[in-house]
Amino acid sequence: MTILVNRFGKGGALLASLFLLFALLASPAVSSAGGESDAILKEARDALALGHIDQAQVLFAQVPAPGPDGDDGQFVYSRMQLARLFFSTKSMSKARASAEEITAVYPDNAEAKNFIASVDRAVRPEWRQVVDDCIRFLPSLLKGASMTLILVFFTMIVSPIGGLLIALGKLSKTQPFSGISWFIIWFFRGTPLLLQLFFIYYGLPAIGITLSPLASALIGLGINYSAYLAEIIRAGILSIDHGQTEAAKAIGMTYGQTMRRVII
């Protein structure tokens, strides 16, 4: 400005005055819009802090959409605050509409899109949410079901055989067999199954025996149910009249033949 005045005298001063006037007339249009939005946001925050939800909603809605030179941050902030207020009061349609105002101007706004998705999940019927969750977790459920069937079939095959052997061992008059069978029944019937599985999978590696998760489960379940069936089988054997054994001996049957053909 000083250069214009010094060089052109009064004409330069006139040009400088016109330039300043133009700058003053042009800048308030932007600053006044920004200042108005700032004032509205401040008033809305004050109302929200005082618990005046309805007044805050009205004020946040008054923040205009940004023009070519506007502040998009104020608009996005006001509409997101408005959407959250509607969401907190269960006004889901209004909450979604407020967030959609942002996506209409800024389609790639991640915050608004995530909020709309949250609103859609919240308004889904409970049965629909359950169905969607089941569909989402169906592969994991099928994998778990197949593993359960493997464990069931293995246990059904192994436990009767193991139970019979343990029962015969406990009925045996040979001390090592009866002692080992007694310990198996006492331990596996007297401790929780989960503790046994933990001991097999985490405890055995301490002595150099490492098993896979499936092998640990198969062994743990097999021995556990064998111990329970052993007492049932032993009680069934003892319930047989002693005369059956005497009759088998009288006709020359060995102990093994008697147990296999008569008692069992």
HELIX and SHEET records of a PDB file:
HELIX    1   1 THR A    2  PHE A    8  1                                   7    
HELIX    2   2 LYS A   10  ALA A   49  1                                  40    
HELIX    3   3 ILE A   53  ALA A   61  1                                   9    
HELIX    4   4 ASP A   72  SER A   88  1                                  17    
HELIX    5   5 MET A   92  VAL A  105  1                                  14    
HELIX    6   6 ALA A  110  ALA A  122  1                                  13    
HELIX    7   7 GLU A  126  LEU A  171  1                                  46    
HELIX    8   8 GLN A  175  GLY A  190  1                                  16    
HELIX    9   9 LEU A  193  PHE A  198  1                                   6    
HELIX   10  10 PHE A  199  GLY A  203  3                                   5    
HELIX   11  11 LEU A  204  ILE A  207  5                                   4    
HELIX   12  12 PRO A  213  LEU A  238  1                                  26    
HELIX   13  13 HIS A  242  ALA A  250  1                                   9    
HELIX   14  14 TYR A  255  GLN A  257  1                                   3    
HELIX   15  15 THR A  258  ILE A  263  3                                   6    
END                                                                             
